[in-house]
């Protein structure tokens, strides 16, 4: 499978979870960017 750097980074971040108060939550809930 071939991915760009950005695609690989997004795929990696989507798989990261953190445990908060006994519940699993996504480490990165969303990303906001400004272009320009």
CHARMM internal coordinates of N, CA and C (Angstrom, degrees):
IC EDIT
DIST 1 N 1 CA 1.4630
DIST 1 CA 1 C 1.5299
ANGL 1 N 1 CA 1 C 108.51
DIST 1 C 2 N 1.3182
ANGL 1 CA 1 C 2 N 115.08
DIHE 1 N 1 CA 1 C 2 N 130.68
DIST 2 N 2 CA 1.4620
ANGL 1 C 2 N 2 CA 120.15
DIHE 1 CA 1 C 2 N 2 CA -179.94
DIST 2 CA 2 C 1.5162
ANGL 2 N 2 CA 2 C 108.92
DIHE 1 C 2 N 2 CA 2 C -109.99
DIST 2 C 3 N 1.3245
ANGL 2 CA 2 C 3 N 115.67
DIHE 2 N 2 CA 2 C 3 N 128.92
DIST 3 N 3 CA 1.4595
ANGL 2 C 3 N 3 CA 121.72
DIHE 2 CA 2 C 3 N 3 CA 179.72
DIST 3 CA 3 C 1.5169
ANGL 3 N 3 CA 3 C 109.46
DIHE 2 C 3 N 3 CA 3 C -131.00
DIST 3 C 4 N 1.3235
ANGL 3 CA 3 C 4 N 115.27
DIHE 3 N 3 CA 3 C 4 N 150.97
DIST 4 N 4 CA 1.4530
ANGL 3 C 4 N 4 CA 118.76
DIHE 3 CA 3 C 4 N 4 CA 170.77
DIST 4 CA 4 C 1.5219
ANGL 4 N 4 CA 4 C 107.84
DIHE 3 C 4 N 4 CA 4 C -74.78
DIST 4 C 5 N 1.3119
ANGL 4 CA 4 C 5 N 116.85
DIHE 4 N 4 CA 4 C 5 N 168.06
DIST 5 N 5 CA 1.4615
ANGL 4 C 5 N 5 CA 120.68
DIHE 4 CA 4 C 5 N 5 CA 178.50
DIST 5 CA 5 C 1.5176
ANGL 5 N 5 CA 5 C 110.83
DIHE 4 C 5 N 5 CA 5 C -59.07
DIST 5 C 6 N 1.3208
ANGL 5 CA 5 C 6 N 117.43
DIHE 5 N 5 CA 5 C 6 N -43.57
DIST 6 N 6 CA 1.4656
ANGL 5 C 6 N 6 CA 121.16
DIHE 5 CA 5 C 6 N 6 CA -179.37
DIST 6 CA 6 C 1.5236
ANGL 6 N 6 CA 6 C 111.02
DIHE 5 C 6 N 6 CA 6 C -64.19
DIST 6 C 7 N 1.3212
ANGL 6 CA 6 C 7 N 117.45
DIHE 6 N 6 CA 6 C 7 N -42.44
DIST 7 N 7 CA 1.4628
ANGL 6 C 7 N 7 CA 120.79
DIHE 6 CA 6 C 7 N 7 CA 179.35
DIST 7 CA 7 C 1.5291
ANGL 7 N 7 CA 7 C 110.91
DIHE 6 C 7 N 7 CA 7 C -63.83
DIST 7 C 8 N 1.3199
ANGL 7 CA 7 C 8 N 116.91
DIHE 7 N 7 CA 7 C 8 N -41.95
DIST 8 N 8 CA 1.4622
ANGL 7 C 8 N 8 CA 120.92
DIHE 7 CA 7 C 8 N 8 CA 179.59
DIST 8 CA 8 C 1.5251
ANGL 8 N 8 CA 8 C 110.69
DIHE 7 C 8 N 8 CA 8 C -65.56
DIST 8 C 9 N 1.3216
ANGL 8 CA 8 C 9 N 117.33
DIHE 8 N 8 CA 8 C 9 N -39.79
DIST 9 N 9 CA 1.4627
ANGL 8 C 9 N 9 CA 121.29
DIHE 8 CA 8 C 9 N 9 CA 179.21
DIST 9 CA 9 C 1.5209
ANGL 9 N 9 CA 9 C 111.07
DIHE 8 C 9 N 9 CA 9 C -64.29
DIST 9 C 10 N 1.3302
ANGL 9 CA 9 C 10 N 117.25
DIHE 9 N 9 CA 9 C 10 N -45.13
DIST 10 N 10 CA 1.4651
ANGL 9 C 10 N 10 CA 121.02
DIHE 9 CA 9 C 10 N 10 CA 178.93
DIST 10 CA 10 C 1.5257
ANGL 10 N 10 CA 10 C 110.16
DIHE 9 C 10 N 10 CA 10 C -63.50
DIST 10 C 11 N 1.3139
ANGL 10 CA 10 C 11 N 117.42
DIHE 10 N 10 CA 10 C 11 N -42.55
DIST 11 N 11 CA 1.4694
ANGL 10 C 11 N 11 CA 121.08
DIHE 10 CA 10 C 11 N 11 CA 179.05
DIST 11 CA 11 C 1.5292
ANGL 11 N 11 CA 11 C 110.67
DIHE 10 C 11 N 11 CA 11 C -61.87
DIST 11 C 12 N 1.3250
ANGL 11 CA 11 C 12 N 116.79
DIHE 11 N 11 CA 11 C 12 N -42.23
DIST 12 N 12 CA 1.4614
ANGL 11 C 12 N 12 CA 121.54
DIHE 11 CA 11 C 12 N 12 CA 178.91
DIST 12 CA 12 C 1.5276
ANGL 12 N 12 CA 12 C 111.18
DIHE 11 C 12 N 12 CA 12 C -64.46
DIST 12 C 13 N 1.3285
ANGL 12 CA 12 C 13 N 117.42
DIHE 12 N 12 CA 12 C 13 N -46.63
DIST 13 N 13 CA 1.4688
ANGL 12 C 13 N 13 CA 120.88
DIHE 12 CA 12 C 13 N 13 CA -177.46
DIST 13 CA 13 C 1.5245
ANGL 13 N 13 CA 13 C 111.68
DIHE 12 C 13 N 13 CA 13 C -66.59
DIST 13 C 14 N 1.3283
ANGL 13 CA 13 C 14 N 117.60
DIHE 13 N 13 CA 13 C 14 N -31.63
DIST 14 N 14 CA 1.4641
ANGL 13 C 14 N 14 CA 120.79
DIHE 13 CA 13 C 14 N 14 CA 178.76
DIST 14 CA 14 C 1.5244
ANGL 14 N 14 CA 14 C 112.05
DIHE 13 C 14 N 14 CA 14 C -67.45
DIST 14 C 15 N 1.3166
ANGL 14 CA 14 C 15 N 118.01
DIHE 14 N 14 CA 14 C 15 N -19.24
DIST 15 N 15 CA 1.4622
ANGL 14 C 15 N 15 CA 121.61
DIHE 14 CA 14 C 15 N 15 CA -178.24
DIST 15 CA 15 C 1.5272
ANGL 15 N 15 CA 15 C 112.79
DIHE 14 C 15 N 15 CA 15 C -95.55
DIST 15 C 16 N 1.3300
ANGL 15 CA 15 C 16 N 117.85
DIHE 15 N 15 CA 15 C 16 N -1.70
DIST 16 N 16 CA 1.4573
ANGL 15 C 16 N 16 CA 121.14
DIHE 15 CA 15 C 16 N 16 CA -177.23
DIST 16 CA 16 C 1.5264
ANGL 16 N 16 CA 16 C 110.53
DIHE 15 C 16 N 16 CA 16 C -91.28
DIST 16 C 17 N 1.3205
ANGL 16 CA 16 C 17 N 116.07
DIHE 16 N 16 CA 16 C 17 N 127.64
DIST 17 N 17 CA 1.4615
ANGL 16 C 17 N 17 CA 121.74
DIHE 16 CA 16 C 17 N 17 CA 179.01
DIST 17 CA 17 C 1.5160
ANGL 17 N 17 CA 17 C 109.34
DIHE 16 C 17 N 17 CA 17 C -127.80
DIST 17 C 18 N 1.3212
ANGL 17 CA 17 C 18 N 116.23
DIHE 17 N 17 CA 17 C 18 N 155.04
DIST 18 N 18 CA 1.4539
ANGL 17 C 18 N 18 CA 122.96
DIHE 17 CA 17 C 18 N 18 CA 178.95
DIST 18 CA 18 C 1.5207
ANGL 18 N 18 CA 18 C 107.85
DIHE 17 C 18 N 18 CA 18 C -131.60
DIST 18 C 19 N 1.3201
ANGL 18 CA 18 C 19 N 116.57
DIHE 18 N 18 CA 18 C 19 N 145.35
DIST 19 N 19 CA 1.4594
ANGL 18 C 19 N 19 CA 120.56
DIHE 18 CA 18 C 19 N 19 CA 179.55
DIST 19 CA 19 C 1.5226
ANGL 19 N 19 CA 19 C 109.04
DIHE 18 C 19 N 19 CA 19 C -94.93
DIST 19 C 20 N 1.3320
ANGL 19 CA 19 C 20 N 116.02
DIHE 19 N 19 CA 19 C 20 N 122.27
DIST 20 N 20 CA 1.4598
ANGL 19 C 20 N 20 CA 122.49
DIHE 19 CA 19 C 20 N 20 CA 179.47
DIST 20 CA 20 C 1.5221
ANGL 20 N 20 CA 20 C 108.00
DIHE 19 C 20 N 20 CA 20 C -125.92
DIST 20 C 21 N 1.3187
ANGL 20 CA 20 C 21 N 116.75
DIHE 20 N 20 CA 20 C 21 N 117.65
DIST 21 N 21 CA 1.4682
ANGL 20 C 21 N 21 CA 122.24
DIHE 20 CA 20 C 21 N 21 CA -179.91
DIST 21 CA 21 C 1.5257
ANGL 21 N 21 CA 21 C 112.01
DIHE 20 C 21 N 21 CA 21 C 53.18
DIST 21 C 22 N 1.3141
ANGL 21 CA 21 C 22 N 116.90
DIHE 21 N 21 CA 21 C 22 N 40.11
DIST 22 N 22 CA 1.4543
ANGL 21 C 22 N 22 CA 121.17
DIHE 21 CA 21 C 22 N 22 CA 177.41
DIST 22 CA 22 C 1.5155
ANGL 22 N 22 CA 22 C 114.70
DIHE 21 C 22 N 22 CA 22 C 80.69
DIST 22 C 23 N 1.3158
ANGL 22 CA 22 C 23 N 118.05
DIHE 22 N 22 CA 22 C 23 N 1.97
DIST 23 N 23 CA 1.4679
ANGL 22 C 23 N 23 CA 121.53
DIHE 22 CA 22 C 23 N 23 CA 179.60
DIST 23 CA 23 C 1.5246
ANGL 23 N 23 CA 23 C 109.04
DIHE 22 C 23 N 23 CA 23 C -115.17
DIST 23 C 24 N 1.3157
ANGL 23 CA 23 C 24 N 115.06
DIHE 23 N 23 CA 23 C 24 N 141.70
DIST 24 N 24 CA 1.4575
ANGL 23 C 24 N 24 CA 119.78
DIHE 23 CA 23 C 24 N 24 CA 177.22
DIST 24 CA 24 C 1.5244
ANGL 24 N 24 CA 24 C 109.11
DIHE 23 C 24 N 24 CA 24 C -84.95
DIST 24 C 25 N 1.3187
ANGL 24 CA 24 C 25 N 115.79
DIHE 24 N 24 CA 24 C 25 N 129.57
DIST 25 N 25 CA 1.4607
ANGL 24 C 25 N 25 CA 121.66
DIHE 24 CA 24 C 25 N 25 CA -179.98
DIST 25 CA 25 C 1.5282
ANGL 25 N 25 CA 25 C 108.47
DIHE 24 C 25 N 25 CA 25 C -131.93
DIST 25 C 26 N 1.3300
ANGL 25 CA 25 C 26 N 117.05
DIHE 25 N 25 CA 25 C 26 N 148.50
DIST 26 N 26 CA 1.4650
ANGL 25 C 26 N 26 CA 119.10
DIHE 25 CA 25 C 26 N 26 CA 177.17
DIST 26 CA 26 C 1.5268
ANGL 26 N 26 CA 26 C 110.30
DIHE 25 C 26 N 26 CA 26 C -61.28
DIST 26 C 27 N 1.3256
ANGL 26 CA 26 C 27 N 116.88
DIHE 26 N 26 CA 26 C 27 N 136.82
DIST 27 N 27 CA 1.4626
ANGL 26 C 27 N 27 CA 121.42
DIHE 26 CA 26 C 27 N 27 CA 179.13
DIST 27 CA 27 C 1.5248
ANGL 27 N 27 CA 27 C 110.27
DIHE 26 C 27 N 27 CA 27 C -67.23
DIST 27 C 28 N 1.3208
ANGL 27 CA 27 C 28 N 116.70
DIHE 27 N 27 CA 27 C 28 N -40.50
DIST 28 N 28 CA 1.4654
ANGL 27 C 28 N 28 CA 122.41
DIHE 27 CA 27 C 28 N 28 CA 176.82
DIST 28 CA 28 C 1.5221
ANGL 28 N 28 CA 28 C 106.74
DIHE 27 C 28 N 28 CA 28 C -116.65
DIST 28 C 29 N 1.3302
ANGL 28 CA 28 C 29 N 116.27
DIHE 28 N 28 CA 28 C 29 N 111.73
DIST 29 N 29 CA 1.4644
ANGL 28 C 29 N 29 CA 120.40
DIHE 28 CA 28 C 29 N 29 CA -176.84
DIST 29 CA 29 C 1.5234
ANGL 29 N 29 CA 29 C 111.35
DIHE 28 C 29 N 29 CA 29 C -82.83
DIST 29 C 30 N 1.3139
ANGL 29 CA 29 C 30 N 117.07
DIHE 29 N 29 CA 29 C 30 N -28.30
DIST 30 N 30 CA 1.4585
ANGL 29 C 30 N 30 CA 120.57
DIHE 29 CA 29 C 30 N 30 CA 179.20
DIST 30 CA 30 C 1.5150
ANGL 30 N 30 CA 30 C 110.00
DIHE 29 C 30 N 30 CA 30 C -175.08
DIST 30 C 31 N 1.2956
ANGL 30 CA 30 C 31 N 115.70
DIHE 30 N 30 CA 30 C 31 N 163.45
DIST 31 N 31 CA 1.4601
ANGL 30 C 31 N 31 CA 121.15
DIHE 30 CA 30 C 31 N 31 CA 179.74
DIST 31 CA 31 C 1.5157
ANGL 31 N 31 CA 31 C 107.91
DIHE 30 C 31 N 31 CA 31 C -128.97
DIST 31 C 32 N 1.3197
ANGL 31 CA 31 C 32 N 116.15
DIHE 31 N 31 CA 31 C 32 N 134.03
DIST 32 N 32 CA 1.4597
ANGL 31 C 32 N 32 CA 122.18
DIHE 31 CA 31 C 32 N 32 CA 179.60
DIST 32 CA 32 C 1.5222
ANGL 32 N 32 CA 32 C 108.11
DIHE 31 C 32 N 32 CA 32 C -120.10
DIST 32 C 33 N 1.3096
ANGL 32 CA 32 C 33 N 116.57
DIHE 32 N 32 CA 32 C 33 N 129.71
DIST 33 N 33 CA 1.4586
ANGL 32 C 33 N 33 CA 119.69
DIHE 32 CA 32 C 33 N 33 CA -179.97
DIST 33 CA 33 C 1.5159
ANGL 33 N 33 CA 33 C 110.46
DIHE 32 C 33 N 33 CA 33 C -130.47
DIST 33 C 34 N 1.3170
ANGL 33 CA 33 C 34 N 115.05
DIHE 33 N 33 CA 33 C 34 N 156.12
DIST 34 N 34 CA 1.4654
ANGL 33 C 34 N 34 CA 122.32
DIHE 33 CA 33 C 34 N 34 CA 173.19
DIST 34 CA 34 C 1.5236
ANGL 34 N 34 CA 34 C 107.18
DIHE 33 C 34 N 34 CA 34 C -120.47
DIST 34 C 35 N 1.2920
ANGL 34 CA 34 C 35 N 115.96
DIHE 34 N 34 CA 34 C 35 N 124.81
DIST 35 N 35 CA 1.4564
ANGL 34 C 35 N 35 CA 120.51
DIHE 34 CA 34 C 35 N 35 CA 179.21
DIST 35 CA 35 C 1.5238
ANGL 35 N 35 CA 35 C 109.12
DIHE 34 C 35 N 35 CA 35 C -104.22
DIST 35 C 36 N 1.3207
ANGL 35 CA 35 C 36 N 115.29
DIHE 35 N 35 CA 35 C 36 N 134.88
DIST 36 N 36 CA 1.4546
ANGL 35 C 36 N 36 CA 118.05
DIHE 35 CA 35 C 36 N 36 CA 173.88
DIST 36 CA 36 C 1.4716
ANGL 36 N 36 CA 36 C 115.27
DIHE 35 C 36 N 36 CA 36 C 116.26
END
COOR INIT
IC SEED 1 N 1 CA 1 C
IC BUILD
